[in-house]
Amino acid sequence: IDTDMPMLKAMGVNTIRCFSTIPPEWVEYIYSKYGIYTIINDLLGRYGCSVNGTWYPATDYSDKHTRDTLIAQATATAERYRGVHGVLMYMFGNESNYGLVWSGSNIENLPAGEQDTVKAGYLYSLLEDAMAACKDTDPLRPVGFINGDTQYLELIKKLCPSLDILGVNAYRGYKFYDSFYENIAEELDKPVIFTESGADAFNAVRKQEDQYAQMMYLRGQWQEIYEQAYGKGKSQNILGGCVFEWIDEW
């Protein structure tokens, strides 16, 4: 922490996104010493979950026992961080709309094109229940979830009234373009943050590290985020973003 946070602070970072395994005392320390907030991200079954002592690598969001387990998990996360200074907001999942991979008798007879939409309905209704449970436990902080790009905005609007802020993981290039923000504003009318965006430092053409190209890519994205922010005259619905990622895992 004391190696990375001074560099983050020097960059002007004010918020980091961490999974809900980060110890609460670390969150408080990062905030009190470096003035950096933390978004607490509970994956909520995105990469599997344990239900009644059995591990399931593909989370079935339609299963009652799974839903009960994940709602209880969301409540426990809010209880763990409720009194912690430095927690900015809660986010659930991680582009969970890309993980609708379970199968079951309630959907197997549907046409292939309809199965994912039905599964998404179960996912977003579960996310709504989790956000509502989180708010019941910690009503003073915003809640949201992390979507893969802007898929299923109509379902989100219909099924997720507890949503305060939409988190989006988006990799569209060095710009997202006006239509990205306009689509969210028209379909959902909620503020949005990029929970993941950016580019790594590997130049696939030259097969070597290229920090200049990475810098230009990130600069273009931040310029656009600034232009789309409140008071700047465009869609005005973007609150900021988290660059993926600090470790630069290329």
N, C-alpha and C positions, 0 to 999 in steps of 0.2 A: 504493500500500500504506500509506504513512504518513499518508494522509488518511482512508482507510476503517477501518483496523485499530483506531485509538484509539476510534472510535465503536462498533465491534463489541465491543471489550473493555469499554467503559463500559456497554453493554447487558447484559453478563454472558455473552456468547457464548464458548463454549469449543471449538467445532468448526465448520469450514466444509467444504462439499463443492465440489471443483473437478475439472474434467476433467483428464485425464492429459497435457495440453499445458502445465500450469503448470511452470515451471522448478524443479528440485529446490532450488536455492539460495533461491528465494522461499519455499518451504515451510519451510526451516530458519530463514529470517529471521523469518517470521511467528510461528513457534513460540518462537524464542529471545528476541525482543523483546517479543512481546505475549502469549505463553503460549497461543496458539490452535492447535489441531491441525487437520490437513487430512485429509479423506477423499478418496483418489485414485480418480477415476471414469474407467475406460477404457470408452468407448462400445461397443467390441467389435462394430463393424459395424452399429450400430443405424440409421445414416442412410446406409448404403452402405459399400463397401470396395473396395480395389484388390487384385486377385488376378492374379499373374503379369503385372503391367504393365497390366492392363485394369481400368477403373473400372466397378463395378456399383452402380447406385443402389438396387437392391433386393437385399438380402443373402440368398443361398440357403444356409441353415444345414444343408442336407442334402448339399451339394456337398463332396466330399473335399478339393479344393484350397482352397476357402474355409475349411473347418474347420482345415486345417493352418496356413493363414495367420493365422487369428484366435488359435489356441492359441499360435503363435509370438509374436504381438503381446502376449498376456497375459504370457508369460514375459519379454518385453522390458520391459514396464511394471514388473514386479516387480524386475527387475535394475536398472532406472533409479532406483527409489526405495528399494531394499532397505536401504541404509545411511543414509538421510536421517532426521534427527531431526525429529519433528513429524508424521510420517505415522501416522495412527491406524489405518486399515484400507484395504482395497481393495474397490471395488465395480465390477461389470461391467454393461454395457448401460445402457439407460434406458427403462423400460417397453417392453422389446423384444417382449413378447407382443402389443403393439399393431402390430407391424411385420412380421407374417407374410404378406408380400404377394408372394412369388415364386411362380412356377408351374413345374411339371415333370412329366415323364411318370410319375414314381412316385406322384403324387397326383392327377393330373388326372381319373382315372376314378372317384375316390371320390365319394360323395354330398357335396354342398356342406357339410352340417353336420359331416362328419367331417374335412374337409380341414384346418381350422385346428388340430384336436386332434393330427393326425399331424404337422403342421408344428411345433406346440409341442413335441412329443417331440424333434424334431431340435434345436430351440432349447435346451431345458433340458439335453439330453445334451451339447451344445456348451458351455454354461455350466459344467457339471460338469467337463469336461475342462480348461477355462480356469482354473477355481478350483483344481483339483488341480495344474496346472502352476505356478500362482502360489505355492501352498504349498510346492512343491518348491524354488522359488527363494528365497522369503522365508517360512520356516515360523513366524516369531515374531509375525506380524500376522494378525488375522482377515480373512476374505474373505467376500464375498457378492455379490448382484446386485440390480438394481433392477427390481422388477416393477410393472406397471400394476395397482394395487389388489390384490385377493386372488384373481385368476383363476388357475386351474390348480394349486391347492395340492396336490391329490392327485398330480399329475405331478411337482411339485417334490419332494415327499417321496420318491417312488419313484426319481427320476433324479438327485438332487443330494445325495449323502451328504457331500460336502465343504463344504456350506453352513454357515457359522457364524452369520451374521446376515442376515435377510431385509430388504432395503430396499424400501419401498413408496411409490409416488407415489399420493396419494389426495386427491380433492377431493369430499368428501361433504357439505360444509356446515360450520357452525361447531362441530359435533360429529361424531365417528365412531361413537359409541355402543358399548355393551358387546359387541354381537355381532361387531364387527370383531375385537376382541382375542380373544374366545372362539373364533372360527372358526379363527384362526391357531394358538391354543394346542391346540385339539382335533385339527386336521388335520395340523399340521406340527410343533408342539412345538419351535419355535425362537424366539429373541429377534428383535425387529423394531424397526426405526427408520423414521420417516417421512423419506424422502429428498427428498420434496416434499410440502408442504401449505400451507395459508394462503389468502390472498385479496389481490388488488391493492387499490389505494386509490380505484378509480373506482366511483362509485355510478351504476349503470346506470339507476336510476329517476329520479334528479335530474340525470343527465348532467353530473356534476361530481365533483371530488375530494372524498373524504369520509374523512379519516384517523381520525375517531372511530369510524365503523362498522368500518373495518378493524381498529382496535385491539380493539374488543369481540369481533370474529370470532376474531382470533388469541388473545386472552385465554381464550376459551372452549375452544379447542383445547389450549392449554398446560395449563389446569386439568385437562382430561380426561387428558392424557398423564401428568401428575403422579399422578392418582388410580389410573391403571392400572400405575404403575411398581412395581418390586419392593419388597415390604414394606408396600404400601398396602392389601392385602387383596382386590384384584380379580384380574384375569388375571395381573398382575405380569410381563408379558413385553415391555413397551415400554422401550427404552433412551433414547429422546429423539427429536429431529427436527430437520430443516433447513427453515426457512421459504423458500418460493419467492416472491420472491427479493430479494436485497439491492438490486438496481437498481430493482425494482418497475416492470416494463416496460410497464405499462398505457399 
